[in-house]
Amino acid sequence: MSNATQQFHYYDGITSLHTKHLKTHGILHFKQFVSAHTVKQLLYEVKSVEAFYWRKELPWLMVSL
């Protein structure tokens, strides 16, 4: 039996095993779902949007990571 912190790999889609685990534990943890390079790009974009809102003096729209 799997535990709630079990890690899965994502290949071609969600499998019946993934669905069963999600229904049982309420969480899916995919290991290496995206590359480290993609994570860096996403963080860069988030920081760019954050800086834009600060320049527009809209700090109430800020989301902390």
Buried (B, 14 or more C-beta within 10 A) or exposed (E): EEEEEBEBEBEEEEEEEBEEBEEEBEEBEEEEEEEEEEEEEEEEEEEEEBEEBEEEEEEEEEEEE
